[in-house]
Amino acid sequence: MADPRALQLLLAEIKRRNPDIGRKVYDFVDYAFKRQAEILADIARFQAWLFTRRFGKSTTFAKKACGVAANNPNSKVLYLALTLPSAKGILWDAVENELKSKKVEYRTYENEGEFWLANGALIKFFGVDSNYKEMKKILGQAYDLVGIDECGSMTIDMSMLILQMILAALSDRQGSLVLLGTAENIPRTFYEDVCEGRETSLPWSIHKGLTQESPYTGKQFQADMDMILSNNPLARDASWFKTHWLNQWCADDNLLIIHHNENINEVEKLPDLEWMYGLGVDLGFNDATSFTVGAIAKNHPYFYFVESFKAPGLDFTGTAKIIKQLNDQYGFVWTEVDGANKQGVQEMQNRHDLGVKLNSAEKTDKATFLRLMGDDYKEGRVKAVKGKTEPLVAEQKQLMWVKDSDKEDPRCENHCNDGALYIWRKMRTYFKAEVSEWKTADQKMEERFLEEAQVELEEREEMSLLF
């Protein structure tokens, strides 16, 4: 007969070596919802879910998040949306309902947006609108699962967020990432590129579909869709119907501010000419600070954007350092800086040896000058150097007007384009197709004054001959 004490010691050693033995496994899958079950069965590390509204994307992620947290002690799950309030509004109740349904012990800290499970696991809610330092602090930790919701409406630099920050936060534990959202009319976002297979930095597993696949909301969704089409069959061709009911990316070209055409607005490199350079800087901290270099040459009919990039979290010292480095490289004739913070601009000028004078960028009547710059793009008079201006081009491909207004759509990121507008607006006074000589704005104004004075003098002379 075996010694009971020896048996107890053996069982204890087996448990020590195999801690998962005897542990309860929580299954949050709703097998009546076949499409949802298929998504949750996908074990790919990097996934994108694109479905029409009311399909249940967020509920599906709540099940995935709870499954990871409840079955993995001390695990960490991070859920991101546009803001912390929107994140809690979308997923908080769904997570709480899932945990309660399986009798998982937990406690909540709603102000902080946290669920702490009895096994030490954490489900954390966060907003991507948080300041850069806070975002960096959150993403400095290791996570088993990260979900980003409302991706179709996000115009932050998601490439930087995912590839430079979130991927590192997932690396230690080989965690997973899920992008969730619906199709929107903001063209060529990172999320659209992922869902359409154009973004290949990571091996994405993509799930797309319609609300009609849901056994709970599908019939009602189809009924409302049929009602819309019966009342107005032409709605099928409307951009709002395609995006929100058919799950199709559909940009409204009439609202695009800059029509960037790769065939006429891009070049491999600058022609071999004597160039004059200018720099446009759009200041930001929570938002990125952007740096855009423009170039013109005498008697040459085109304006070039030579380089454009942006960086978050820069203070004035960091911004000044980059301006100095760029000036050492290009030797700027003009440097236009966002004048919203005149004290900051003056501090950079006074306290840092920049080697160039900073001017406060002209910002009045922005809508008019955006349209003028857009016209130069359509006429092929503005070119961008490939390989060095991608952030600017990416912004321009999605930058839109708010319908029936002179305002930019606030969902669209515009930091590089603002810097580009500052320097294009300054340098265009010196730039003219087939110019015969360089003239400053003051010289041109003086010429116009003399011409008008000469016309007035001739008219007076003609009048004097009549009397």
JOPEZI-V783661 format. One record per pair of residues at least 12 apart in sequence whose C-alpha atoms are under 10 Angstrom apart, sorted by the first residue. I is the first residue (numbers start at 1). J is the second residue. If there is no record, write none. Layout:
I/J + I/J
This chain:
20/71 + 20/72 + 23/71 + 24/70 + 24/71 + 25/67 + 25/70 + 25/71 + 25/72 + 26/66 + 26/67 + 26/68 + 26/69 + 26/70 + 26/71 + 26/99 + 26/102 + 26/103 + 26/104 + 27/63 + 27/64 + 27/66 + 27/67 + 27/70 + 27/71 + 27/102 + 28/40 + 28/60 + 28/62 + 28/63 + 28/64 + 28/65 + 28/66 + 28/67 + 28/70 + 28/98 + 28/99 + 28/101 + 28/102 + 29/41 + 29/60 + 29/63 + 29/64 + 29/67 + 29/98 + 30/60 + 30/63 + 32/214 + 32/215 + 32/216 + 33/213 + 33/214 + 33/215 + 33/216 + 34/213 + 34/214 + 34/215 + 35/55 + 35/207 + 35/209 + 35/213 + 35/214 + 35/215 + 36/55 + 36/56 + 36/57 + 36/59 + 36/60 + 36/61 + 36/63 + 36/213 + 36/214 + 37/60 + 38/207 + 39/57 + 39/60 + 39/61 + 39/64 + 39/205 + 39/206 + 39/207 + 39/208 + 40/60 + 40/61 + 40/63 + 40/64 + 40/67 + 41/64 + 42/205 + 42/207 + 43/176 + 43/205 + 44/176 + 44/177 + 44/178 + 44/203 + 44/204 + 44/205 + 44/206 + 45/145 + 45/170 + 45/174 + 45/175 + 45/176 + 45/177 + 45/178 + 45/202 + 45/203 + 45/204 + 45/205 + 46/145 + 46/146 + 46/175 + 46/176 + 46/177 + 46/178 + 46/179 + 46/202 + 46/203 + 46/204 + 46/205 + 46/206 + 47/147 + 47/176 + 47/177 + 47/178 + 47/179 + 47/180 + 47/194 + 47/195 + 47/202 + 47/203 + 47/204 + 47/205 + 47/206 + 47/207 + 48/147 + 48/148 + 48/151 + 48/177 + 48/178 + 48/179 + 48/180 + 48/181 + 48/191 + 48/192 + 48/194 + 48/195 + 48/204 + 48/205 + 48/206 + 48/207 + 48/208 + 49/61 + 49/149 + 49/151 + 49/178 + 49/179 + 49/180 + 49/181 + 49/182 + 49/191 + 49/195 + 49/205 + 49/206 + 49/207 + 49/208 + 49/209 + 50/151 + 50/152 + 50/179 + 50/180 + 50/181 + 50/182 + 50/183 + 50/191 + 50/192 + 50/195 + 50/206 + 50/207 + 50/208 + 50/209 + 50/210 + 50/247 + 50/248 + 51/180 + 51/181 + 51/182 + 51/183 + 51/207 + 51/208 + 51/209 + 51/210 + 51/211 + 51/213 + 51/244 + 51/245 + 51/246 + 51/247 + 51/248 + 52/181 + 52/182 + 52/183 + 52/208 + 52/209 + 52/210 + 52/211 + 52/212 + 52/221 + 52/243 + 52/244 + 52/245 + 52/246 + 52/247 + 52/248 + 53/181 + 53/182 + 53/183 + 53/210 + 53/211 + 53/217 + 53/221 + 53/244 + 53/245 + 53/247 + 54/210 + 54/211 + 54/212 + 54/214 + 54/216 + 54/217 + 54/218 + 54/220 + 54/221 + 55/209 + 55/210 + 55/211 + 55/212 + 55/213 + 55/214 + 55/215 + 55/216 + 55/217 + 55/218 + 55/221 + 56/211 + 56/213 + 56/214 + 56/216 + 56/217 + 57/149 + 57/180 + 57/181 + 57/182 + 57/211 + 58/90 + 58/91 + 58/92 + 58/94 + 58/95 + 58/147 + 58/149 + 58/150 + 58/180 + 58/181 + 59/90 + 59/91 + 59/93 + 59/94 + 59/95 + 59/97 + 59/98 + 60/94 + 60/95 + 61/79 + 61/91 + 61/94 + 61/95 + 61/146 + 61/147 + 61/148 + 61/149 + 61/178 + 61/179 + 61/180 + 62/79 + 62/90 + 62/91 + 62/92 + 62/93 + 62/94 + 62/95 + 62/96 + 62/97 + 62/98 + 62/99 + 62/123 + 62/147 + 63/94 + 63/95 + 63/97 + 63/98 + 63/99 + 64/77 + 64/95 + 64/145 + 64/147 + 64/178 + 65/77 + 65/78 + 65/79 + 65/95 + 65/98 + 65/122 + 65/123 + 65/144 + 65/145 + 65/146 + 65/147 + 66/94 + 66/95 + 66/96 + 66/98 + 66/99 + 66/102 + 66/104 + 66/117 + 66/121 + 66/122 + 66/123 + 67/98 + 67/99 + 68/121 + 68/122 + 68/123 + 68/144 + 68/145 + 69/99 + 69/115 + 69/116 + 69/117 + 69/119 + 69/120 + 69/121 + 69/122 + 69/123 + 69/144 + 69/145 + 70/99 + 70/102 + 70/104 + 70/105 + 70/106 + 70/117 + 70/118 + 70/119 + 70/120 + 70/121 + 70/122 + 70/123 + 71/119 + 71/121 + 72/119 + 72/120 + 72/121 + 72/144 + 73/117 + 73/118 + 73/119 + 73/120 + 73/121 + 73/122 + 74/116 + 74/117 + 74/118 + 74/119 + 74/120 + 74/121 + 74/122 + 74/144 + 75/117 + 75/119 + 75/120 + 75/121 + 75/122 + 75/123 + 75/142 + 75/143 + 75/144 + 75/145 + 75/173 + 75/175 + 76/116 + 76/120 + 76/121 + 76/122 + 76/123 + 76/124 + 76/141 + 76/142 + 76/143 + 76/144 + 76/145 + 76/146 + 76/173 + 76/175 + 77/114 + 77/115 + 77/121 + 77/122 + 77/123 + 77/124 + 77/125 + 77/142 + 77/143 + 77/144 + 77/145 + 77/146 + 77/147 + 77/175 + 77/176 + 77/177 + 78/114 + 78/122 + 78/123 + 78/124 + 78/125 + 78/126 + 78/138 + 78/139 + 78/142 + 78/143 + 78/144 + 78/145 + 78/146 + 78/147 + 78/148 + 78/177 + 79/91 + 79/113 + 79/123 + 79/124 + 79/125 + 79/126 + 79/127 + 79/145 + 79/146 + 79/147 + 79/148 + 79/149 + 79/177 + 79/178 + 80/124 + 80/125 + 80/126 + 80/127 + 80/128 + 80/129 + 80/146 + 80/147 + 80/148 + 80/149 + 80/150 + 80/151 + 80/179 + 81/125 + 81/126 + 81/127 + 81/128 + 81/129 + 81/147 + 81/148 + 81/149 + 81/150 + 81/151 + 81/153 + 81/154 + 81/180 + 82/126 + 82/127 + 82/128 + 82/129 + 82/130 + 82/148 + 82/149 + 82/150 + 82/151 + 82/153 + 82/154 + 82/156 + 83/125 + 83/126 + 83/127 + 83/128 + 83/129 + 83/130 + 84/111 + 84/112 + 84/113 + 84/125 + 84/126 + 84/127 + 84/128 + 84/129 + 84/130 + 85/111 + 85/113 + 85/125 + 85/126 + 85/127 + 86/125 + 86/126 + 86/127 + 86/149 + 86/150 + 87/113 + 87/124 + 87/125 + 87/126 + 87/127 + 87/128 + 87/148 + 87/149 + 87/150 + 88/110 + 88/111 + 88/113 + 88/114 + 88/124 + 88/125 + 88/126 + 88/127 + 90/149 + 90/150 + 91/125 + 91/149 + 92/110 + 92/113 + 92/114 + 92/115 + 92/125 + 95/115 + 95/123 + 96/108 + 96/115 + 99/115 + 99/117 + 104/117 + 104/118 + 104/119 + 105/117 + 105/118 + 105/119 + 106/118 + 106/119 + 106/120 + 106/121 + 106/122 + 108/122 + 108/123 + 109/124 + 110/124 + 110/125 + 112/124 + 112/125 + 112/126 + 113/125 + 113/126 + 113/127 + 114/126 + 122/143 + 123/143 + 123/145 + 123/146 + 124/138 + 124/146 + 125/147 + 126/138 + 126/148 + 127/148 + 127/149 + 128/148 + 128/154 + 128/156 + 128/161 + 129/156 + 129/286 + 129/287 + 130/286 + 130/287 + 131/285 + 131/286 + 131/287 + 131/312 + 131/313 + 132/285 + 132/286 + 132/287 + 132/288 + 132/312 + 132/313 + 132/314 + 133/285 + 133/286 + 133/312 + 133/313 + 134/286 + 135/161 + 135/165 + 135/286 + 136/161 + 136/165 + 136/166 + 136/313 + 138/165 + 138/166 + 138/169 + 139/161 + 139/165 + 139/166 + 139/167 + 139/168 + 139/169 + 139/170 + 140/165 + 140/166 + 140/168 + 140/169 + 140/170 + 141/166 + 141/168 + 141/169 + 141/170 + 141/172 + 142/166 + 142/167 + 142/168 + 142/169 + 142/170 + 142/171 + 142/172 + 142/173 + 142/174 + 142/175 + 143/166 + 143/167 + 143/168 + 143/169 + 143/170 + 143/171 + 143/172 + 143/173 + 143/174 + 143/175 + 143/176 + 143/177 + 144/169 + 144/170 + 144/171 + 144/172 + 144/173 + 144/174 + 144/175 + 144/176 + 144/177 + 145/169 + 145/170 + 145/173 + 145/174 + 145/175 + 145/176 + 145/177 + 145/178 + 146/166 + 146/167 + 146/169 + 146/170 + 146/175 + 146/176 + 146/177 + 146/178 + 146/179 + 147/176 + 147/177 + 147/178 + 147/179 + 147/180 + 148/162 + 148/177 + 148/178 + 148/179 + 148/180 + 148/181 + 149/178 + 149/179 + 149/180 + 149/181 + 149/182 + 150/179 + 150/180 + 150/181 + 150/182 + 150/183 + 150/191 + 151/179 + 151/180 + 151/181 + 151/182 + 151/183 + 151/184 + 151/189 + 151/190 + 151/191 + 151/192 + 152/179 + 152/180 + 152/181 + 152/182 + 152/183 + 152/184 + 152/185 + 152/186 + 152/187 + 152/189 + 152/190 + 152/191 + 152/192 + 152/249 + 153/181 + 153/182 + 153/183 + 153/184 + 153/185 + 153/186 + 153/189 + 153/191 + 153/411 + 153/412 + 154/181 + 154/184 + 154/186 + 154/189 + 154/190 + 154/191 + 154/411 + 154/412 + 154/413 + 155/186 + 155/188 + 155/189 + 155/190 + 155/191 + 155/395 + 155/398 + 155/399 + 155/410 + 155/411 + 155/412 + 155/413 + 155/414 + 156/189 + 156/190 + 156/287 + 156/288 + 156/395 + 156/411 + 156/412 + 156/413 + 156/414 + 157/189 + 157/190 + 157/287 + 157/288 + 157/310 + 157/312 + 157/391 + 157/394 + 157/395 + 157/413 + 158/189 + 158/190 + 158/191 + 159/189 + 159/190 + 159/191 + 159/199 + 159/201 + 160/311 + 162/177 + 162/202 + 163/201 + 163/202 + 167/202 + 177/204 + 178/204 + 178/205 + 178/206 + 179/191 + 179/194 + 179/195 + 179/204 + 179/206 + 180/207 + 182/208 + 182/209 + 182/210 + 182/243 + 182/244 + 182/245 + 182/247 + 182/248 + 182/249 + 183/195 + 183/240 + 183/242 + 183/243 + 183/244 + 183/245 + 183/246 + 183/247 + 183/248 + 183/249 + 183/250 + 184/239 + 184/240 + 184/242 + 184/243 + 184/244 + 184/247 + 184/248 + 184/249 + 184/250 + 184/251 + 185/239 + 185/240 + 185/242 + 185/243 + 185/244 + 185/248 + 185/249 + 185/250 + 185/251 + 185/252 + 185/253 + 185/255 + 185/398 + 185/400 + 186/249 + 186/250 + 186/251 + 186/252 + 186/255 + 186/256 + 186/397 + 186/398 + 186/399 + 186/400 + 186/409 + 186/411 + 186/412 + 187/249 + 187/250 + 187/251 + 187/252 + 187/253 + 187/256 + 187/394 + 187/395 + 187/396 + 187/397 + 187/398 + 187/399 + 187/400 + 187/412 + 188/249 + 188/250 + 188/251 + 188/394 + 188/395 + 188/396 + 188/397 + 188/398 + 188/399 + 189/394 + 189/395 + 189/397 + 189/398 + 189/412 + 190/394 + 192/248 + 192/249 + 194/206 + 195/207 + 195/208 + 196/208 + 196/249 + 208/247 + 209/246 + 209/247 + 210/222 + 210/244 + 210/245 + 210/246 + 210/247 + 211/245 + 211/246 + 211/247 + 221/245 + 222/245 + 224/245 + 225/241 + 225/245 + 225/246 + 228/241 + 229/241 + 238/250 + 238/252 + 239/251 + 239/252 + 240/252 + 251/397 + 251/398 + 251/400 + 252/400 + 252/401 + 252/403 + 253/398 + 253/400 + 254/400 + 254/401 + 254/403 + 255/398 + 255/399 + 255/400 + 255/401 + 255/402 + 255/403 + 255/404 + 255/405 + 255/408 + 255/409 + 256/374 + 256/396 + 256/397 + 256/398 + 256/399 + 256/400 + 256/401 + 256/402 + 256/408 + 256/409 + 257/367 + 257/370 + 257/371 + 257/373 + 257/374 + 257/375 + 257/396 + 257/397 + 257/398 + 257/399 + 257/400 + 257/401 + 257/408 + 258/370 + 258/371 + 258/372 + 258/373 + 258/374 + 258/375 + 258/376 + 258/377 + 258/378 + 258/393 + 258/395 + 258/396 + 258/397 + 258/398 + 258/399 + 258/400 + 258/417 + 259/374 + 259/375 + 259/376 + 259/377 + 259/378 + 259/396 + 259/397 + 259/398 + 259/399 + 260/374 + 260/377 + 260/378 + 260/380 + 260/382 + 260/383 + 260/384 + 260/393 + 260/394 + 260/396 + 260/397 + 260/398 + 261/377 + 261/378 + 261/380 + 261/383 + 261/393 + 261/397 + 262/383 + 262/384 + 262/386 + 262/393 + 263/380 + 263/383 + 264/377 + 264/378 + 264/379 + 264/380 + 264/381 + 264/382 + 264/383 + 264/384 + 265/304 + 265/305 + 265/376 + 265/377 + 265/378 + 265/379 + 265/380 + 265/381 + 265/382 + 265/383 + 265/384 + 265/385 + 265/386 + 265/393 + 266/304 + 266/305 + 266/380 + 266/382 + 266/383 + 266/384 + 266/385 + 266/386 + 266/387 + 266/389 + 266/393 + 267/304 + 267/305 + 267/306 + 267/383 + 267/384 + 267/385 + 267/386 + 267/387 + 268/383 + 268/384 + 268/385 + 268/386 + 268/387 + 268/388 + 269/304 + 269/306 + 269/383 + 269/384 + 269/385 + 269/386 + 269/387 + 269/388 + 270/295 + 270/296 + 270/304 + 270/305 + 270/306 + 270/383 + 270/384 + 270/385 + 271/297 + 271/300 + 272/297 + 273/296 + 273/297 + 273/298 + 273/300 + 274/295 + 274/296 + 274/297 + 274/298 + 275/294 + 275/295 + 275/296 + 275/297 + 275/298 + 275/300 + 275/330 + 276/294 + 276/295 + 276/296 + 276/297 + 276/298 + 276/330 + 276/331 + 276/332 + 276/333 + 276/334 + 276/427 + 277/293 + 277/294 + 277/295 + 277/296 + 277/297 + 277/304 + 277/305 + 277/306 + 277/327 + 277/330 + 277/331 + 277/332 + 277/333 + 277/334 + 277/335 + 277/423 + 277/427 + 278/292 + 278/293 + 278/294 + 278/295 + 278/296 + 278/305 + 278/306 + 278/327 + 278/330 + 278/331 + 278/332 + 278/333 + 278/334 + 278/335 + 278/336 + 278/420 + 278/422 + 278/423 + 278/424 + 278/426 + 278/427 + 279/291 + 279/292 + 279/293 + 279/294 + 279/295 + 279/305 + 279/306 + 279/307 + 279/308 + 279/323 + 279/326 + 279/327 + 279/330 + 279/331 + 279/332 + 279/333 + 279/334 + 279/335 + 279/336 + 279/337 + 279/358 + 279/419 + 279/420 + 279/422 + 279/423 + 279/424 + 279/426 + 279/427 + 280/292 + 280/293 + 280/294 + 280/308 + 280/323 + 280/334 + 280/335 + 280/336 + 280/337 + 280/338 + 280/358 + 280/359 + 280/360 + 280/361 + 280/416 + 280/417 + 280/418 + 280/419 + 280/420 + 280/421 + 280/422 + 280/423 + 280/424 + 280/425 + 280/426 + 281/293 + 281/308 + 281/310 + 281/319 + 281/323 + 281/335 + 281/336 + 281/337 + 281/338 + 281/339 + 281/358 + 281/360 + 281/361 + 281/415 + 281/416 + 281/417 + 281/418 + 281/419 + 281/420 + 281/421 + 281/422 + 281/423 + 282/310 + 282/336 + 282/337 + 282/338 + 282/339 + 282/340 + 282/361 + 282/414 + 282/415 + 282/416 + 282/417 + 282/418 + 282/419 + 282/420 + 282/421 + 282/422 + 283/310 + 283/311 + 283/312 + 283/314 + 283/315 + 283/316 + 283/319 + 283/337 + 283/338 + 283/339 + 283/340 + 283/341 + 283/344 + 283/345 + 283/415 + 283/418 + 283/419 + 284/310 + 284/311 + 284/312 + 284/313 + 284/314 + 284/315 + 284/316 + 284/319 + 284/338 + 284/341 + 284/415 + 285/311 + 285/312 + 285/313 + 285/314 + 285/315 + 285/316 + 286/312 + 286/313 + 286/314 + 287/310 + 287/311 + 287/312 + 287/313 + 287/314 + 287/413 + 287/415 + 288/309 + 288/310 + 288/311 + 288/312 + 288/313 + 288/314 + 288/413 + 288/414 + 288/415 + 288/416 + 289/309 + 289/310 + 289/311 + 289/312 + 289/313 + 289/314 + 289/315 + 289/319 + 289/338 + 289/415 + 289/416 + 289/419 + 290/308 + 290/309 + 290/310 + 290/311 + 290/312 + 290/319 + 290/391 + 290/392 + 290/414 + 290/415 + 290/416 + 290/417 + 290/418 + 290/419 + 290/420 + 291/307 + 291/308 + 291/309 + 291/310 + 291/311 + 291/319 + 291/322 + 291/323 + 291/326 + 291/337 + 291/392 + 291/415 + 291/416 + 291/417 + 291/418 + 291/419 + 291/420 + 292/305 + 292/306 + 292/307 + 292/308 + 292/309 + 292/310 + 292/326 + 292/336 + 292/389 + 292/391 + 292/392 + 292/415 + 292/416 + 292/417 + 292/418 + 292/419 + 292/420 + 292/421 + 292/422 + 292/423 + 292/424 + 293/305 + 293/306 + 293/307 + 293/308 + 293/309 + 293/326 + 293/327 + 293/330 + 293/332 + 293/334 + 293/335 + 293/389 + 293/419 + 293/420 + 293/423 + 293/424 + 294/306 + 294/307 + 294/308 + 294/332 + 294/334 + 294/382 + 294/383 + 294/384 + 294/419 + 294/420 + 294/421 + 294/422 + 294/423 + 294/424 + 294/427 + 295/307 + 295/330 + 295/332 + 295/333 + 295/383 + 295/423 + 295/424 + 295/427 + 295/431 + 296/424 + 296/427 + 296/428 + 296/430 + 296/431 + 296/432 + 297/430 + 297/431 + 297/435 + 297/438 + 298/430 + 298/431 + 298/432 + 298/433 + 298/434 + 298/435 + 298/436 + 298/437 + 298/438 + 299/431 + 299/432 + 299/433 + 299/434 + 299/435 + 299/436 + 299/437 + 299/438 + 300/431 + 300/432 + 300/433 + 300/434 + 300/435 + 300/436 + 301/380 + 301/381 + 301/382 + 301/431 + 301/432 + 301/433 + 301/434 + 301/435 + 302/376 + 302/380 + 302/381 + 302/382 + 302/383 + 302/431 + 302/432 + 302/433 + 302/434 + 303/376 + 303/377 + 303/380 + 303/381 + 303/382 + 303/383 + 303/384 + 303/424 + 303/427 + 303/428 + 303/431 + 303/432 + 303/433 + 304/381 + 304/382 + 304/383 + 304/384 + 304/385 + 304/424 + 305/382 + 305/383 + 305/384 + 305/385 + 305/386 + 305/388 + 305/389 + 305/392 + 305/420 + 305/423 + 305/424 + 306/383 + 306/384 + 306/385 + 306/386 + 306/387 + 306/388 + 306/389 + 307/384 + 307/385 + 307/386 + 307/387 + 307/388 + 307/389 + 307/390 + 307/391 + 307/392 + 307/420 + 308/384 + 308/385 + 308/387 + 308/388 + 308/389 + 308/390 + 308/391 + 308/392 + 308/393 + 308/416 + 308/417 + 308/419 + 308/420 + 309/388 + 309/389 + 309/390 + 309/391 + 309/392 + 309/415 + 309/416 + 309/419 + 310/391 + 310/392 + 310/415 + 310/416 + 310/419 + 311/415 + 315/344 + 316/344 + 316/345 + 316/347 + 316/348 + 316/352 + 317/344 + 317/347 + 317/348 + 317/351 + 317/352 + 318/348 + 319/345 + 319/348 + 320/345 + 320/347 + 320/348 + 320/349 + 320/351 + 320/352 + 320/353 + 320/354 + 321/348 + 321/352 + 321/353 + 321/354 + 322/354 + 323/335 + 323/348 + 323/354 + 323/355 + 323/356 + 323/358 + 324/352 + 324/353 + 324/354 + 324/355 + 324/356 + 325/354 + 325/355 + 326/354 + 327/354 + 327/355 + 327/356 + 328/354 + 328/355 + 328/356 + 331/355 + 331/356 + 332/355 + 332/356 + 332/357 + 333/356 + 333/357 + 333/427 + 334/356 + 334/357 + 334/358 + 334/359 + 334/423 + 334/426 + 334/427 + 335/356 + 335/357 + 335/358 + 335/359 + 335/360 + 335/361 + 335/422 + 335/423 + 335/426 + 335/427 + 336/357 + 336/358 + 336/359 + 336/360 + 336/361 + 336/362 + 336/419 + 336/420 + 336/421 + 336/422 + 336/423 + 336/424 + 336/425 + 336/426 + 336/427 + 337/358 + 337/359 + 337/360 + 337/361 + 337/362 + 337/419 + 337/422 + 337/423 + 338/358 + 338/359 + 338/360 + 338/361 + 338/362 + 338/363 + 338/418 + 338/419 + 338/422 + 339/358 + 339/359 + 339/360 + 339/361 + 339/362 + 339/363 + 340/360 + 340/361 + 340/363 + 341/360 + 342/359 + 342/360 + 345/358 + 345/359 + 345/360 + 346/358 + 346/359 + 346/360 + 360/422 + 361/419 + 361/421 + 361/422 + 361/423 + 361/425 + 361/426 + 362/421 + 362/422 + 362/423 + 362/425 + 362/426 + 363/418 + 363/421 + 363/422 + 363/425 + 365/406 + 366/406 + 366/407 + 366/408 + 366/418 + 366/421 + 366/422 + 366/425 + 367/401 + 367/405 + 367/406 + 367/407 + 367/408 + 368/406 + 369/421 + 369/422 + 369/424 + 369/425 + 370/406 + 370/408 + 370/417 + 370/418 + 370/421 + 370/425 + 371/406 + 372/425 + 373/420 + 373/421 + 373/424 + 373/425 + 373/428 + 374/396 + 381/432 + 381/433 + 382/424 + 389/416 + 390/416 + 391/414 + 391/415 + 391/416 + 391/417 + 392/414 + 392/415 + 392/416 + 392/417 + 392/418 + 392/419 + 392/420 + 393/416 + 393/417 + 394/413 + 394/414 + 394/416 + 394/417 + 395/412 + 395/413 + 395/414 + 395/415 + 395/416 + 395/417 + 396/412 + 396/413 + 396/414 + 396/416 + 396/417 + 397/412 + 398/411 + 398/412 + 398/413 + 398/414 + 399/411 + 399/412 + 399/413 + 399/414 + 399/417 + 400/412 + 400/413 + 400/414 + 426/441 + 427/440 + 427/441 + 428/441 + 429/441 + 429/442 + 429/444 + 430/444
